[in-house]
Amino acid sequence: MAVRIVLGAQWGDEGKAKIVDYLTTDSDVVVRYQGGANAGHTIKAGDLEFVFHLIPAGIVHQDKACVVGNGVVLDPAALFQEVDELESKGISVDGRLFVSDRAHLVLPYHKAVEEANEKKIGDSAIGTTLRGIGPTYQDKINRSTGIRVGDLLDAELLPEKIRANVREKNEILKQVYGVEGLEEVQLIEEYMALGERLTPYITDTSVYLNDAIEAGKSILFEGSQGTLLDIDHGSYPYVTSSNTTAGGACTGAGIGPMRVNEVVGVVKAYTTRVGNGPFPTELNDEMGQRIRDIGHEYGATTGRPRRCGWLDVVMLGLARRINGLSSMAVTRVDILDELEEIKICTHYERNGQRVDHFPGDLNVLAECKPVYETLPGWQTPTPHIRSYGDLPENARRYLERVSELSRIPISIVSVGPDREETIVV
């Protein structure tokens, strides 16, 4: 029995889904514990490619169970788009997909308010995915306006809650943002129908998971976004609205921390970021564009080009400390195959002083300059390699230096998007 958390150690887009898919082979249950349809997890298996936003990536393994935990904010329409796509490719989720009755629902008015707010803020906007995630978490914390999955089972209470919320949100949309509101009757009918379809999947997933652990089953927790997007420990305010770190797995799924045996941080061999905010190692030059083009660095959810830069060990130090990382899986090593030299940010400098810890104040972070160590590239293809010892010497040298500087052992190296393009160290 193993309870393992796999999460992003940077700003997201690290390739978590590939690692989750690979480790699912040794797991019985795969769990999403936070975030919503703002996260795009892409996996490739042979000729098939899947992009998941809500369902755990482990669902493509037809003998595995998958759980959407209470910490997730669930857009049921988006969920069923994924279910329908899976079934069109011959993968059924019936009897093995479980959705927490305590997860909060994303409704159309959440998206409308978020879009209107981003437009009003303009250039100062955080840069959200416009999937209604932030406003849904706001309603959850507000308590009086949150609607949970379990409410879909109450045919009398659900219309009352939706009606009250639509009227409140319409007032905000009209008075604050000057845009038209939503039609409540149509919305009630839509969510009553979605509730009927979702009913077979609704479960007390905390009970389900703890029973599974006690029965000796292996559980794999799949994080969304990355450590630096954590609402408490990330680069606030340019963060997501949930706890993306290891502690979020416990609160977002209803298990105790002593249940967890291992925490794997997924680390891209370079750094990317989507949206606004300081990015010390960002490359606003030909090299940054070269990495973006080689790596096809565009968001799976939004299509937005990702900002690219060198690997940042200061950031990895935060991820190691906050998550208690036991190892890291280094992904997209193959994207660096062509480069003549590769840099690692070992620390920052600010006003002539060395900075070794990631600042909580973004004004301070914006003043930090990266200090690099330069290593020679290997300039030879790696996707065909399946043994760590067969990697080019300079590739091993790079990986070992990253491990040494970050103080995180490497457990997996990914040299391509396909499931088979994986090296276990």
C-alpha positions in Angstrom: 0.0 0.0 0.0 1.3 3.5 -1.0 -0.3 6.9 -0.7 1.5 9.2 -3.0 1.0 12.8 -4.0 2.2 14.1 -7.4 2.2 17.8 -7.8 3.8 20.7 -9.7 6.9 22.3 -8.2 6.9 25.4 -10.4 4.1 27.6 -11.9 2.2 24.7 -13.4 2.5 23.1 -16.8 5.3 20.8 -15.6 3.9 17.7 -17.2 2.1 16.3 -14.2 -0.4 14.3 -16.2 2.4 12.3 -18.0 3.9 11.4 -14.6 0.5 10.6 -13.1 -0.4 8.4 -16.1 2.9 6.6 -15.7 2.5 6.0 -11.9 -1.1 5.0 -12.2 0.1 1.6 -13.3 1.1 1.0 -9.6 -2.0 2.6 -8.1 -5.6 1.5 -7.5 -7.2 5.0 -7.2 -6.3 8.4 -8.7 -7.6 11.5 -7.0 -8.0 15.2 -8.0 -8.1 17.3 -4.8 -8.2 21.0 -5.8 -8.7 23.4 -8.6 -11.2 23.1 -11.4 -11.5 23.2 -15.2 -8.8 25.8 -15.2 -6.1 23.1 -15.3 -5.4 21.2 -18.5 -3.6 17.9 -18.1 -2.5 16.3 -21.4 -1.4 12.7 -21.8 -0.4 10.6 -24.8 -0.7 6.9 -25.0 0.2 5.4 -28.4 -2.0 7.1 -31.0 -4.4 8.6 -28.5 -4.1 12.0 -26.9 -6.4 13.2 -24.0 -6.7 16.6 -22.4 -8.4 16.5 -19.0 -9.6 19.5 -17.0 -11.5 17.8 -14.2 -11.3 14.0 -14.4 -8.0 12.5 -13.1 -5.6 11.5 -15.8 -5.6 7.9 -14.5 -9.1 7.4 -16.0 -7.6 6.1 -19.2 -6.5 3.0 -17.3 -9.7 1.1 -17.4 -9.1 -0.9 -14.3 -8.5 2.1 -12.1 -10.9 4.1 -10.0 -10.9 7.9 -10.1 -12.1 10.5 -7.5 -12.9 14.1 -7.8 -12.4 15.3 -4.2 -14.2 17.9 -2.1 -11.5 20.5 -2.7 -12.3 20.7 -6.4 -14.8 23.2 -7.8 -16.8 21.3 -10.3 -18.3 22.5 -13.6 -20.6 19.6 -14.3 -21.1 20.5 -18.0 -17.3 20.5 -18.5 -17.1 17.1 -16.6 -19.6 15.5 -18.9 -17.8 16.8 -22.0 -14.8 14.8 -20.8 -17.0 11.8 -20.0 -18.5 11.9 -23.5 -15.1 12.2 -25.2 -13.8 9.3 -23.2 -16.8 7.1 -24.1 -16.4 8.1 -27.8 -12.9 6.6 -27.6 -14.2 3.4 -25.9 -13.4 4.3 -22.3 -16.3 4.0 -19.9 -16.2 5.8 -16.5 -19.3 4.0 -15.0 -18.6 2.4 -11.7 -15.1 3.9 -11.3 -15.6 7.7 -11.3 -16.6 9.1 -7.9 -17.4 12.8 -7.2 -17.5 14.3 -3.7 -20.9 15.4 -2.5 -19.0 18.3 -0.8 -17.3 19.7 -3.9 -18.6 23.1 -4.8 -20.3 23.8 -8.2 -19.2 26.3 -10.8 -22.2 28.0 -12.4 -22.5 30.3 -15.4 -22.8 33.4 -13.2 -19.4 32.7 -11.8 -17.9 32.8 -15.3 -19.9 36.0 -16.1 -18.7 37.8 -13.0 -15.1 36.8 -13.6 -15.0 37.8 -17.2 -16.7 41.2 -16.4 -14.2 41.8 -13.6 -11.1 41.0 -15.7 -12.3 43.4 -18.4 -12.9 46.1 -15.9 -9.5 45.8 -14.4 -7.8 45.7 -17.8 -4.0 45.7 -17.7 -3.9 45.0 -14.0 -5.8 41.8 -14.3 -4.4 38.6 -12.8 -4.9 36.8 -16.1 -7.4 34.0 -15.2 -8.7 31.3 -17.5 -12.2 32.7 -17.2 -13.5 29.4 -16.1 -15.2 30.8 -13.0 -12.8 29.2 -10.5 -12.1 32.3 -8.3 -15.7 33.4 -7.9 -16.7 29.8 -7.1 -14.1 29.6 -4.3 -15.3 33.1 -3.1 -18.9 31.7 -2.8 -17.5 28.7 -1.0 -15.8 30.8 1.6 -18.8 33.2 1.8 -20.8 30.1 3.0 -24.3 31.6 2.3 -23.9 31.5 -1.5 -22.0 28.3 -2.1 -23.8 25.5 -3.9 -22.3 22.0 -3.4 -22.6 18.8 -5.5 -24.8 17.3 -2.8 -27.3 20.1 -3.3 -28.1 18.7 -6.8 -29.8 15.8 -5.0 -32.4 18.2 -3.4 -35.0 19.1 -5.9 -36.6 21.7 -3.6 -33.5 23.4 -2.2 -31.5 23.6 -5.4 -33.9 25.9 -7.3 -34.1 28.2 -4.3 -30.3 28.5 -4.0 -29.8 29.1 -7.7 -32.6 31.6 -7.9 -31.2 33.6 -4.9 -27.7 33.6 -6.3 -28.7 34.5 -9.9 -30.6 37.5 -8.6 -27.7 38.6 -6.5 -25.1 38.1 -9.2 -27.3 39.8 -11.8 -27.5 42.9 -9.6 -23.7 42.9 -9.4 -23.3 42.4 -13.2 -25.7 45.2 -14.0 -24.8 47.8 -11.3 -21.0 47.2 -11.0 -20.1 46.1 -14.5 -22.9 47.4 -16.7 -23.6 44.0 -18.4 -26.7 41.9 -18.8 -27.5 39.2 -16.3 -28.5 35.6 -16.7 -31.9 34.0 -17.0 -32.7 32.0 -13.8 -35.4 29.6 -15.1 -33.2 28.3 -17.8 -30.3 27.9 -15.4 -32.4 26.0 -12.9 -33.6 23.6 -15.6 -30.1 23.1 -16.9 -28.6 22.2 -13.4 -31.6 20.0 -12.5 -30.8 18.0 -15.6 -27.1 17.9 -14.9 -27.9 16.8 -11.3 -29.9 13.9 -12.6 -27.0 12.7 -14.8 -24.4 13.3 -12.0 -26.3 11.4 -9.3 -24.8 8.0 -9.9 -21.3 9.4 -9.4 -21.9 11.4 -6.2 -20.2 9.8 -3.2 -18.8 10.6 0.2 -15.3 10.4 -1.2 -13.6 10.8 2.2 -15.2 7.6 3.4 -14.4 5.9 0.1 -10.7 6.9 0.2 -10.1 6.1 3.8 -11.8 2.7 3.3 -9.6 2.1 0.3 -6.4 3.0 2.3 -7.4 0.7 5.1 -8.1 -2.1 2.6 -4.4 -1.8 1.5 -5.1 -0.1 -1.8 -2.6 2.3 -3.3 -3.8 5.9 -3.8 -2.3 8.5 -6.2 -3.2 12.2 -5.6 -2.9 14.3 -8.7 -2.3 18.0 -8.1 -3.4 20.8 -10.4 -1.4 23.9 -11.3 1.9 24.2 -9.4 3.4 25.2 -6.0 4.0 28.8 -7.0 0.3 29.2 -7.7 -0.8 28.2 -4.2 -3.2 30.7 -2.7 -1.1 30.9 0.5 2.5 30.1 -0.5 2.6 31.1 -4.2 3.4 34.4 -6.0 0.4 36.2 -4.6 -1.8 37.7 -6.0 -0.9 36.0 -9.3 -2.0 32.7 -8.0 -5.0 30.3 -8.3 -7.7 30.2 -5.7 -6.9 26.9 -4.0 -4.1 25.1 -2.1 -2.0 23.5 -4.8 0.6 22.2 -2.3 0.8 18.8 -0.5 -1.4 20.0 2.4 -4.2 20.6 -0.1 -4.4 16.9 -0.8 -5.4 16.2 2.8 -8.0 19.0 3.1 -9.2 18.6 -0.5 -9.8 14.8 -0.2 -10.6 14.2 3.5 -7.6 12.1 4.5 -5.2 12.6 7.4 -1.5 13.7 6.7 -0.1 10.6 8.4 -1.7 8.6 5.5 0.8 10.0 3.0 3.9 8.0 2.3 5.5 10.0 -0.6 5.4 13.4 -2.3 6.8 13.7 -5.8 7.4 17.2 -7.2 7.2 17.4 -11.0 9.8 19.8 -12.3 10.1 20.9 -15.9 13.8 21.0 -17.0 13.3 24.8 -17.6 10.7 27.2 -16.2 7.4 28.4 -17.8 4.7 30.7 -16.6 1.2 31.8 -17.9 -0.3 35.1 -16.9 1.1 38.2 -15.2 3.6 38.6 -12.3 7.4 38.7 -11.8 9.4 35.9 -13.4 13.1 36.2 -12.5 14.6 33.8 -15.1 12.3 34.8 -17.9 13.9 35.0 -21.3 12.5 37.8 -23.4 14.8 37.0 -26.2 15.6 34.7 -29.0 16.4 31.8 -26.6 13.1 32.2 -24.9 11.2 32.0 -28.2 13.4 29.1 -29.3 12.5 27.1 -26.1 8.8 28.0 -26.6 8.8 26.8 -30.2 10.7 23.6 -29.5 8.5 22.8 -26.5 5.2 24.0 -28.1 4.6 26.0 -25.0 1.0 27.0 -25.3 -1.7 26.4 -22.7 -3.8 23.3 -23.0 -6.7 25.1 -21.5 -6.4 28.6 -22.9 -4.0 28.3 -25.8 -2.0 31.3 -24.5 1.7 31.3 -25.1 3.7 30.5 -22.0 6.5 32.7 -20.8 9.8 30.7 -20.8 13.0 30.9 -18.8 15.8 28.9 -17.3 15.4 26.5 -14.3 15.2 28.3 -11.0 16.6 26.5 -8.0 15.4 29.2 -5.6 11.8 28.3 -6.6 12.6 24.6 -6.1 13.8 25.3 -2.6 10.3 26.7 -1.8 8.7 23.7 -3.3 10.9 21.3 -1.4 10.2 23.1 1.9 6.4 23.6 1.6 5.6 20.2 0.2 8.1 18.1 2.0 9.2 16.6 -1.4 10.7 13.1 -1.2 11.8 13.2 -4.8 11.3 14.9 -8.1 10.3 13.9 -11.6 12.1 16.0 -14.2 10.2 16.4 -17.4 10.8 17.8 -20.9 14.5 17.1 -20.8 14.3 16.4 -24.5 13.3 20.0 -25.2 16.8 21.0 -24.3 18.4 18.4 -26.6 19.4 21.0 -29.2 20.8 23.7 -27.0 24.5 24.6 -27.0 24.5 25.6 -23.3 22.0 25.5 -20.5 21.7 27.7 -17.5 20.6 27.1 -13.9 19.6 29.9 -11.6 21.4 29.1 -8.3 20.3 32.2 -6.4 19.2 35.8 -6.8 20.8 39.1 -6.1 19.0 42.3 -4.9 20.7 45.6 -4.1 24.0 43.8 -4.0 22.8 41.2 -1.5 22.4 37.4 -2.1 18.9 36.1 -1.9 18.5 32.3 -1.4 14.8 32.1 -0.5 11.8 32.9 -2.7 10.4 36.3 -1.5 6.8 36.6 -0.5 6.7 40.2 -1.5 6.3 40.5 -5.2 7.9 44.0 -5.2 11.0 42.4 -3.8 10.8 39.5 -6.2 10.6 42.0 -9.1 13.9 43.5 -8.0 15.7 40.1 -7.8 18.2 39.3 -10.5 19.0 35.7 -11.3 22.6 34.5 -10.9 23.3 31.6 -13.2 25.6 28.6 -13.5 26.2 27.6 -17.1 26.6 24.0 -18.2 27.3 22.6 -21.7 24.4 21.1 -23.6 24.4 17.6 -24.9 23.1 18.3 -28.5 21.9 14.8 -29.2 18.4 13.3 -29.1 17.1 11.6 -25.9 13.5 10.4 -26.5 14.6 6.9 -27.4 16.6 6.4 -24.2 15.1 4.2 -21.5 18.0 3.9 -19.0 19.5 6.8 -17.0 23.0 5.5 -17.6 22.4 5.8 -21.4 21.7 9.5 -21.2 24.4 11.7 -22.7 27.0 12.6 -20.1 26.2 16.3 -20.2 22.5 15.5 -19.7 23.3 13.5 -16.6 25.6 16.2 -15.4 22.8 18.8 -15.8 20.3 16.6 -13.9 22.7 15.8 -11.1 23.6 19.4 -10.7 19.9 20.4 -10.4 19.4 17.6 -7.8 22.5 18.8 -5.9 21.6 22.4 -5.8 17.9 21.8 -4.9 18.6 19.0 -2.5 15.9 16.9 -4.1 16.7 13.4 -5.4 15.5 12.5 -8.9 13.2 9.5 -9.2 11.9 9.9 -12.8 13.2 11.6 -16.0 10.8 12.2 -18.8 12.3 12.4 -22.4 9.1 12.8 -24.3 5.3 13.1 -24.0 4.5 9.4 -24.6 4.0 7.1 -21.7 7.0 4.9 -22.8 9.4 7.9 -23.0 10.2 7.6 -19.3 13.3 6.7 -17.3 13.0 5.5 -13.8 16.1 6.5 -11.8 
